Amino acid sequence: MRSTPLSDSQAGQMLLATGVVLLMSLLSMAIFGVKVAGLTLPHEPASDDVIDTTEQVLESIQPLTQARMNLWTDGGLEPLEAAELGFDTVHDDLLHHGELRGVEIKLTNLVLNQTDADTIQVNAELGVSDGEAMLSYDVSFTLDVQSS
């Protein structure tokens, strides 16, 4: 069997090759880690659902609640009770609408105050979330009481 002793230049080349192999494996692990963390995913417009839904809810909650309250007061309920029922039915509709869109919409901590004979102040907390993001927003609006 023949063997040749390694010269200094060959030993250096072997050391360099070992370093390159180690560097490549570390780089491979780093790339895998970034992919697992999801940092390479591009921005998806669908991920704006929470913001878009919050804006839509804020635009529509007062007129919807007002219309529902008017229906209940026309049916003979007291304004404060009609406002609460109107708000509850709007909440149920928004919850169902959110489920259809893949977004959860919750209205919590409802506080109704009849400030005078013609006005009811509504305060609540709006929570909108999907699988990736959550947004909490304080909602405040007034309802006009119809005089019979």
SETILUM-820141 format. One record per residue (C-alpha): residue in three letters; x negated, y, z negated; residue number from 1. Coordinates in steps of 0.1 Angstrom, whole numbers. Layout:
REM residues N
<res = ala | xx = X | yy = Y | zz = Z | n = NUM>
...
***
This chain:
REM residues 148
<res = met | xx = 0 | yy = 0 | zz = 0 | n = 1>
<res = arg | xx = -13 | yy = 33 | zz = 10 | n = 2>
<res = ser | xx = -9 | yy = 65 | zz = -11 | n = 3>
<res = thr | xx = -21 | yy = 99 | zz = -5 | n = 4>
<res = pro | xx = -26 | yy = 124 | zz = -32 | n = 5>
<res = leu | xx = -4 | yy = 156 | zz = -29 | n = 6>
<res = ser | xx = -23 | yy = 187 | zz = -21 | n = 7>
<res = asp | xx = -14 | yy = 220 | zz = -37 | n = 8>
<res = ser | xx = 5 | yy = 232 | zz = -7 | n = 9>
<res = gln | xx = 26 | yy = 201 | zz = -6 | n = 10>
<res = ala | xx = 34 | yy = 204 | zz = -43 | n = 11>
<res = gly | xx = 45 | yy = 240 | zz = -38 | n = 12>
<res = gln | xx = 68 | yy = 229 | zz = -9 | n = 13>
<res = met | xx = 84 | yy = 202 | zz = -31 | n = 14>
<res = leu | xx = 89 | yy = 228 | zz = -59 | n = 15>
<res = leu | xx = 104 | yy = 252 | zz = -34 | n = 16>
<res = ala | xx = 128 | yy = 226 | zz = -19 | n = 17>
<res = thr | xx = 139 | yy = 216 | zz = -54 | n = 18>
<res = gly | xx = 146 | yy = 253 | zz = -62 | n = 19>
<res = val | xx = 166 | yy = 257 | zz = -30 | n = 20>
<res = val | xx = 187 | yy = 226 | zz = -38 | n = 21>
<res = leu | xx = 195 | yy = 239 | zz = -73 | n = 22>
<res = leu | xx = 203 | yy = 274 | zz = -59 | n = 23>
<res = met | xx = 227 | yy = 259 | zz = -34 | n = 24>
<res = ser | xx = 245 | yy = 238 | zz = -60 | n = 25>
<res = leu | xx = 249 | yy = 269 | zz = -83 | n = 26>
<res = leu | xx = 262 | yy = 289 | zz = -54 | n = 27>
<res = ser | xx = 286 | yy = 262 | zz = -45 | n = 28>
<res = met | xx = 299 | yy = 261 | zz = -81 | n = 29>
<res = ala | xx = 303 | yy = 299 | zz = -82 | n = 30>
<res = ile | xx = 323 | yy = 298 | zz = -49 | n = 31>
<res = phe | xx = 345 | yy = 271 | zz = -63 | n = 32>
<res = gly | xx = 351 | yy = 290 | zz = -96 | n = 33>
<res = val | xx = 362 | yy = 321 | zz = -76 | n = 34>
<res = lys | xx = 386 | yy = 301 | zz = -56 | n = 35>
<res = val | xx = 401 | yy = 285 | zz = -87 | n = 36>
<res = ala | xx = 405 | yy = 319 | zz = -103 | n = 37>
<res = gly | xx = 424 | yy = 331 | zz = -72 | n = 38>
<res = leu | xx = 401 | yy = 360 | zz = -66 | n = 39>
<res = thr | xx = 399 | yy = 353 | zz = -29 | n = 40>
<res = leu | xx = 436 | yy = 354 | zz = -23 | n = 41>
<res = pro | xx = 447 | yy = 385 | zz = -3 | n = 42>
<res = his | xx = 474 | yy = 408 | zz = -16 | n = 43>
<res = glu | xx = 508 | yy = 395 | zz = -7 | n = 44>
<res = pro | xx = 536 | yy = 421 | zz = -2 | n = 45>
<res = ala | xx = 560 | yy = 395 | zz = -18 | n = 46>
<res = ser | xx = 541 | yy = 401 | zz = -51 | n = 47>
<res = asp | xx = 557 | yy = 436 | zz = -52 | n = 48>
<res = asp | xx = 591 | yy = 420 | zz = -60 | n = 49>
<res = val | xx = 590 | yy = 431 | zz = -96 | n = 50>
<res = ile | xx = 584 | yy = 467 | zz = -88 | n = 51>
<res = asp | xx = 609 | yy = 467 | zz = -59 | n = 52>
<res = thr | xx = 636 | yy = 450 | zz = -80 | n = 53>
<res = thr | xx = 631 | yy = 474 | zz = -109 | n = 54>
<res = glu | xx = 636 | yy = 504 | zz = -86 | n = 55>
<res = gln | xx = 667 | yy = 488 | zz = -72 | n = 56>
<res = val | xx = 682 | yy = 481 | zz = -106 | n = 57>
<res = leu | xx = 674 | yy = 516 | zz = -118 | n = 58>
<res = glu | xx = 692 | yy = 531 | zz = -88 | n = 59>
<res = ser | xx = 723 | yy = 509 | zz = -91 | n = 60>
<res = ile | xx = 729 | yy = 503 | zz = -128 | n = 61>
<res = gln | xx = 746 | yy = 536 | zz = -137 | n = 62>
<res = pro | xx = 771 | yy = 537 | zz = -108 | n = 63>
<res = leu | xx = 779 | yy = 500 | zz = -112 | n = 64>
<res = thr | xx = 784 | yy = 503 | zz = -149 | n = 65>
<res = gln | xx = 805 | yy = 534 | zz = -144 | n = 66>
<res = ala | xx = 828 | yy = 517 | zz = -119 | n = 67>
<res = arg | xx = 832 | yy = 486 | zz = -141 | n = 68>
<res = met | xx = 840 | yy = 508 | zz = -171 | n = 69>
<res = asn | xx = 866 | yy = 527 | zz = -151 | n = 70>
<res = leu | xx = 882 | yy = 494 | zz = -142 | n = 71>
<res = trp | xx = 884 | yy = 483 | zz = -178 | n = 72>
<res = thr | xx = 897 | yy = 517 | zz = -191 | n = 73>
<res = asp | xx = 924 | yy = 516 | zz = -163 | n = 74>
<res = gly | xx = 933 | yy = 482 | zz = -178 | n = 75>
<res = gly | xx = 939 | yy = 498 | zz = -212 | n = 76>
<res = leu | xx = 907 | yy = 493 | zz = -231 | n = 77>
<res = glu | xx = 891 | yy = 519 | zz = -253 | n = 78>
<res = pro | xx = 862 | yy = 537 | zz = -235 | n = 79>
<res = leu | xx = 834 | yy = 524 | zz = -258 | n = 80>
<res = glu | xx = 846 | yy = 488 | zz = -255 | n = 81>
<res = ala | xx = 851 | yy = 492 | zz = -217 | n = 82>
<res = ala | xx = 816 | yy = 506 | zz = -214 | n = 83>
<res = glu | xx = 802 | yy = 476 | zz = -232 | n = 84>
<res = leu | xx = 822 | yy = 451 | zz = -211 | n = 85>
<res = gly | xx = 812 | yy = 469 | zz = -179 | n = 86>
<res = phe | xx = 775 | yy = 468 | zz = -189 | n = 87>
<res = asp | xx = 777 | yy = 431 | zz = -198 | n = 88>
<res = thr | xx = 793 | yy = 422 | zz = -164 | n = 89>
<res = val | xx = 766 | yy = 443 | zz = -146 | n = 90>
<res = his | xx = 740 | yy = 424 | zz = -166 | n = 91>
<res = asp | xx = 754 | yy = 391 | zz = -156 | n = 92>
<res = asp | xx = 755 | yy = 400 | zz = -120 | n = 93>
<res = leu | xx = 719 | yy = 413 | zz = -120 | n = 94>
<res = leu | xx = 708 | yy = 381 | zz = -138 | n = 95>
<res = his | xx = 724 | yy = 360 | zz = -111 | n = 96>
<res = his | xx = 711 | yy = 382 | zz = -83 | n = 97>
<res = gly | xx = 676 | yy = 379 | zz = -97 | n = 98>
<res = glu | xx = 678 | yy = 341 | zz = -98 | n = 99>
<res = leu | xx = 686 | yy = 341 | zz = -61 | n = 100>
<res = arg | xx = 656 | yy = 363 | zz = -54 | n = 101>
<res = gly | xx = 632 | yy = 344 | zz = -77 | n = 102>
<res = val | xx = 630 | yy = 373 | zz = -101 | n = 103>
<res = glu | xx = 643 | yy = 373 | zz = -137 | n = 104>
<res = ile | xx = 662 | yy = 404 | zz = -147 | n = 105>
<res = lys | xx = 671 | yy = 410 | zz = -183 | n = 106>
<res = leu | xx = 688 | yy = 439 | zz = -200 | n = 107>
<res = thr | xx = 683 | yy = 438 | zz = -238 | n = 108>
<res = asn | xx = 687 | yy = 460 | zz = -269 | n = 109>
<res = leu | xx = 718 | yy = 477 | zz = -257 | n = 110>
<res = val | xx = 729 | yy = 507 | zz = -276 | n = 111>
<res = leu | xx = 761 | yy = 526 | zz = -267 | n = 112>
<res = asn | xx = 769 | yy = 560 | zz = -283 | n = 113>
<res = gln | xx = 799 | yy = 581 | zz = -276 | n = 114>
<res = thr | xx = 784 | yy = 615 | zz = -277 | n = 115>
<res = asp | xx = 817 | yy = 633 | zz = -272 | n = 116>
<res = ala | xx = 852 | yy = 626 | zz = -259 | n = 117>
<res = asp | xx = 840 | yy = 626 | zz = -223 | n = 118>
<res = thr | xx = 805 | yy = 610 | zz = -224 | n = 119>
<res = ile | xx = 790 | yy = 577 | zz = -235 | n = 120>
<res = gln | xx = 752 | yy = 574 | zz = -237 | n = 121>
<res = val | xx = 738 | yy = 540 | zz = -228 | n = 122>
<res = asn | xx = 703 | yy = 529 | zz = -238 | n = 123>
<res = ala | xx = 688 | yy = 495 | zz = -230 | n = 124>
<res = glu | xx = 655 | yy = 478 | zz = -222 | n = 125>
<res = leu | xx = 651 | yy = 464 | zz = -187 | n = 126>
<res = gly | xx = 627 | yy = 435 | zz = -182 | n = 127>
<res = val | xx = 619 | yy = 422 | zz = -147 | n = 128>
<res = ser | xx = 595 | yy = 393 | zz = -141 | n = 129>
<res = asp | xx = 585 | yy = 367 | zz = -116 | n = 130>
<res = gly | xx = 559 | yy = 340 | zz = -118 | n = 131>
<res = glu | xx = 530 | yy = 364 | zz = -117 | n = 132>
<res = ala | xx = 540 | yy = 398 | zz = -132 | n = 133>
<res = met | xx = 563 | yy = 413 | zz = -158 | n = 134>
<res = leu | xx = 576 | yy = 449 | zz = -161 | n = 135>
<res = ser | xx = 594 | yy = 464 | zz = -191 | n = 136>
<res = tyr | xx = 613 | yy = 497 | zz = -187 | n = 137>
<res = asp | xx = 635 | yy = 517 | zz = -210 | n = 138>
<res = val | xx = 668 | yy = 525 | zz = -193 | n = 139>
<res = ser | xx = 690 | yy = 555 | zz = -204 | n = 140>
<res = phe | xx = 720 | yy = 569 | zz = -186 | n = 141>
<res = thr | xx = 754 | yy = 585 | zz = -193 | n = 142>
<res = leu | xx = 789 | yy = 573 | zz = -184 | n = 143>
<res = asp | xx = 818 | yy = 597 | zz = -179 | n = 144>
<res = val | xx = 850 | yy = 588 | zz = -197 | n = 145>
<res = gln | xx = 881 | yy = 592 | zz = -176 | n = 146>
<res = ser | xx = 909 | yy = 611 | zz = -192 | n = 147>
<res = ser | xx = 942 | yy = 593 | zz = -188 | n = 148>
***
